[in-house]
């Protein structure tokens, strides 16, 4: 029988039924033996039948023996054939089990390229749940795992062609399957002895690729770590040649990598290379572990101090190799120095900050506080630290402060500050700023003491109030002065006709006296508003007090003991003596009223020099300078706190209705400040009060002559005259009185109610006046403007300003031939002033 050359083209089942090439010879040999035995047994059986038929003796023995022998041979042949098929089936199962249990996907294709076998791993790979009866689409299914199946099929055909000469070939493919990056190694192997049959093996090498990628990533990380490390990593061999160096070392030595690795050796960078050492050693006598500090230099010759850790080991080729670390101690020392400087700077900023600062933990505990906060709370720092912030916040503000801190912790755009009262010693209003540390619930708090600001606001409000009242008082005084001028003036005109002994004389004098009292009240208003006219002179305050002491003793009464203590070498002051006397009298009278049962009154003076600003009791600041102080101290009832803040306000009085005007201390305050001084008060209820006046010390020059009494001028007895006078006054009563008074004295008077009418009269009547008397404040055209116009046309004219305001308000307009007469004035004062101006007696 001729052996079959080709197996069937389409075998059934999932297993290729022919044996593998190694088993073919064994199977053929067994088949040949079985065939020979089968033929022998057939031949033996035929021979036995033939013997029986030709046997002459028809005895059954030979027949039985022949049949028995035939049965034995047949049984042997049957058992041999059965063993043959059992061996073949077992080999087939073993082969199938090996291929199915393989970790790789496998398939076998025939010469036409159709898949005749594929294991379960291959079916899972291409996504087939069960093994079909025919697997013609298995390899194309593998191709469809990729984005371009046609390209993969072409690659498989090329792989098969490439494998033909050598029997096998391998390639790799990459794809994304089930959201995973996958790599496959495909092996194509032609089956020996079966032309056209190919064994395909698909190895999933993704773990290897992932491992290689992880190794590469770790290497990159290691490279980044070594290159960006703050210390230099390097390695040298036994000859001191550099084998490896990171970027930090390259920067430290200021050299390129290829230059260092190719041309440089270790000892070239040492300032003092060791003499007894190997080329790879840093230190004398070397060793396998070298640690220490030494001087090194870079390629530019700059020397730096370095710390080294140098480990030398044996390499694979039995040579020496080092693993070393080097770090720049100079930079480290500089860094430490800068760190210390930064810490010192922060500590100074923290401790010397002009605002209170503290660190607040998440539990609301103060962990650290600076000295300013301690001074605000009037507590030592060691007491503040460790205590809850709530202990120092007013009870009414604790809840709102806690809620605000919670808002700041959640939202950085919350209101950045609130006002919080702190109650460590006395209550202090502060402005609290809070910021949360990034990544933490802790806060840094800044407390700004608003005491001074609140005082300034209060002082500013009080100043505005006083200024408004002062302006009102000045305006009232101006209007009252016009009325009083007319009242006093017409009284004087009446007195010219009603001499003493006339029944009307007493009535007229009563009117004039009350008008004068009203004039004094107006002067107090002007003093309060600092608008009264002062005549400052250089004074010795000791002489002023000595002359005034007799009057003061009469004012205070016998039950009050007055003691005056004059400072030695007391300086001089420049002030209006009359106004200063009024200040002293007002303060002494107030002291007397505070001691209804009697007591002691002290008046003390002394020199004072201040180099820094000093706070006064009424929230004013005394600037640096030289001062003369006058202290009036009583042992009276004192002033309560609620009254103390109002004592310098106009019309404020604690006396019964009708017992006082409330202008006494307001007048004192106005006069002292107009003189350039300050006033302060210290009091204690039931113990007494001390008013202290600070007056600037006058810098004496040779011409200064202190005088208590002003130089008396020669008395003018003849007040008559004939000069031409232009009188301009918008107040009719004042104008009529003044015109009549001057006309009675013989002067030629032209009067006008306004500046415009006055100019018109000058043009119409062609009058050339010698004296212009004009009010300062008038509608349409004020007195100063009128005076300028008249002076241009009549340069020789002399000008007298009259006003209910102070002379200081228009002092810049005073000059040659310009004079001032304050309202209210009497007939005699007006006539005297005009006579003095005409005769040139006024300076």
PEWOUR-V814309 format. One line per field, one symbol per residue. phi: phi as a letter, one per 40 degrees, with the letter a starting at -180 (. if undefined). psi: psi as a letter, one per 20 degrees, with the letter a starting at -180 (. if undefined). burial: + if it has 16 or more other C-alpha atoms within 10 Angstrom, else -. A space follows every 50 residues. Layout:
# PEWOUR-V814309
phi: ???
psi: ???
burial: ???
This chain:
# PEWOUR-V814309
phi: .ccccbcdcbccgcbcccccdccccccccccccccccccccccccccccc ccccccccbccccccccccccccccccccccccccccccccccccccccc cccbcbabbcdcgccbaaccccccccgccbcccbbcbccdcccccbcbdc cccccccccccccdccgaababbbabbfgbcbbbbbbbbcccgbdgcbbb bbccbddcccccccccccccccccccccccbcbaabcccgccbaaccccc cccfacccccccbbbdccbccbcccbacccccbcgfhcbbbibacbbccc gccacbbbbbbbbccccgccabbbbbbccccccccccccccccccccccc ccccbcbacbcccgcccaaccccccccfbccccccgbccccbbddcbccc ccccccccccacccdcaacbcbbcbbcbcbbbbbbcccgaccbbbbbbcc dcccccccccccccccccccccccccccccccccccccccccccccbbcd hcdccccccccccccccccccccccccccfbccbbcbcbbcccccccccc ccccccgccbcbbbbcccfccbbbacccccccdcccccccccccbccgib bbbbbacabbbbcbcbccgcbcccibbbbbbbbbbccgbccccdcbcccc gcacccdgcacgbdcccddccccccgbbbbbbaadgbhbbcbbbbccccc bcccbdacbcccccccccbcabccbbbbaccdcccccccccccccgccbb bacacccccccccccfcbccbbbbcccacgbccccdcccccccbdccbbb cbaccccccbccccacgbbbbcccbccccccccccccccgccc
psi: ppqphprqhmqqripohqrqhhighgggghhgghgggggghgghgghggg gghiphomqighgghghghghggggggghghghghggghggggggggghh iqiqpqqpqahijqoiqprhhgghgjjphqorhplhjgghhhhiirhnhh hggghgghgghhiggihqqqrqqprpplkqpqpqopppopppinpippop popojghgghggghggghggghggghhjqiqpprqqahjjpphqprhghg hgimqqghgghhiqrgiijpgnqpgnrrhjqhrqjcriopqaprprqaij jppqpqpqoopprprhkkrqqqoqppqohghghgghghgggggggghghg hjqjqppqpprhjjpohqqrhghhhgilqqhhhgpiqqhhhjpqhhiggh gghghhghhhoijrpiqrpppplgeqpppqopqpppqpjqjqqpppopoj ggghggggggghggghgghggggggghgghhgghggghghghhhhhhnrp iqhighgghgggghhhghhghhhgghggjljqpqmqqpqohghghghihg ghhhghrhjpppppopqqlparrorogghhhhgggghggggghimhjrbq ppoqqrqpppirqpprhkjrporqapqpqopoprkbirprhhhhijhjqq jpqjrqpiiqijifhhgggggghhijaqqqppqppihrqopppoppppop rhipnpphpqppqppohojrrjqppopophogggggggggghhhjjqopo qqirhghghghhhgilpnqhpooqqgoqqfprhhgghgghhhhnhiqqpo ppqirqhhhkhiiqbpkprpoqqqqrgghgggggggghikip.
burial: -------------+++-----------------+--++-++--++--+-- -+---------++--++-++--++-++--++----------+---+--++ ---+++++++---++++++++++-++-------++--++++++-++---- -++-++--++--++---+++-----------++++++++++-----++++ ++++++-------------------++---++++++++-+++--++++++ -++++-+--+----+++-++--++---++++++--+---++-++++++-- ---+++++++++-------++++++++++--------------------+ +---+++++++--+++++++++++-++---+--+++++++-+++---+-- +--++--++-------+-++++++--++++++++++-----+++++++++ ---------------+--+++-+++-+++++++++++++++++-+--+-- ----+--++--+--++--+-++++++++++++++--++++++-++---+- -+---+---+-+-+-+---++++++++-++-+++++++--++-++--+++ ++++++++---------+-+-+---++++++++++++++-------++++ -++--------++++++++++++++-+++++++----+++++++++++-- -----+-+----------+++-+++++++++-+++++++++++---++++ +++++--+--+------+++++++++++---+++-++--+------++++ +++++++-----++--+++++++++++--++++++-++-----
